């Protein structure tokens, strides 16, 4: 952000305003027009970015749905709240920004996907409209098994089903959009303190099935193949190798299916953009735009075939990076902020946006408000991310500081990338003598946040206890896995049990 834009923002009246908070699921920031994607059509989100601030380097705090959303809700790192994986869902026991606002009489309502434990928990919202929570209130038990990683055969469905068509997720998101429009029309008719409406979509999360009208925006034949996809280009790190052998998405792909999958993902992003446009149009029509700020983000990204990886679960930019856009009253227009941010920053941002007070217990929150960053009062903070969920043979931790990204794997070799010189993360610098000092500096930054060994042991102990609670490893393997959480009223489609991967032999001793 330039000095001029900071001054323009700082000079604007920072009055409390409503907040329309929109979250997509599994939307990589690299697949947005305003973030430089050359093909995808996202006119509504591009216009939102043009009239606000776009954060070029925003991240989730754990690249998988449940822990990412728990950090987003509470403003705390995963190891602080111990919602480690998709079988340990947020249950309302840690204060969320929704709790904070409700206690100060701000209306706070969710519409759509939360991916918490269940509606009956006190998650902080005054109302949860059409909530999508973890399957059966339990979630993905198979992801708890990390010593000998099971082969997740449900992953094979990704390639088998990718292409044009309709899906429950698209129907769900259409209904979420309609419900959001209805709520905004109702909100315009009554006086209120500043409110927060959290609208959360299921797309573009797989299945990669997109309605024909959006799929037709893209030509399969013109879809680019994923970066670093050739076998010789793929990283051979034992952590990544074990993940790939567990999450066997790529085994079912050939070139035609790859192009269909990428076309479908782009089409689903365009579908999300269309729904965002419908909601923003309603905000204008009911006269709320002048008193409502808008934030758009995602819970994590998607590898989308890069390095032979699909889904999330890695620290690569495609997976851990998320879009983050804020626009509305008091926000500078057409500004790009390059300060790295993460989803833990949403708690103080949301509280500040509506003019609520932070409580004494919020003093140790690790995040900071976007408003402070846009004013230039916060800068050069390292961003932290961690992963202890499905496919993780050991505890994984990431620090992004300045242009460097450091990945630490307990008991395994680290990785280091210079994102300015190597945006595709093709060249691991961790073994280069000239980067030894930077490697040590990055490790020190990580240790300022967390003790990786201790947290790895804590996560595994919690997961082993949960495995025992649900009858043991064999019972969970017999239950099988499923590709994605079903929409309300539907049951998960379990895949049959499969044997462990050979990646288990790479587990550190």
Secondary structure, DSSP 8 states (H G I E B T S, - for coil): --HHHHHHHHHS-----EEEEEEEES-BTTSSGGGT-SS---HHHHHHHHTEEEETTEE-SSSSHHHHHHHHHHSS-HHHHT--STTS---S-S--HHHHHHTTT--EEEEEE--SS-TTS--S-SEEEEEE-SGGGT--GGGG--SS-B--GGGGHHHHH-EES--HHHHHHHHHHHHHHHHHHHHTTS--S--EEEEEEEEESSS-EE-HHHHTTS-GGG----TT-SGGGS---HHHHHHHHHS-GGGG--HHHHHHHHHHHHHHHHHHHHHHHHHHHHHHHTT-GGGEEEEEEES----TTGGG--SS-S-SHHHHEE-EEEESTT--SSEEE-S-EETTHHHHHHHHHTT----GGGTT-S---HHHHHHTSS----EEEEE-STT-SS-EEEEEETTEEEEEETTS--EEEETTT-TT-----TT-GGGHHHHHHHHHHHHHH--HHHHHHHHHHHHHHHHHHTT-HHHHHHH-B-SS---TT-----B----B-GGGGGS--
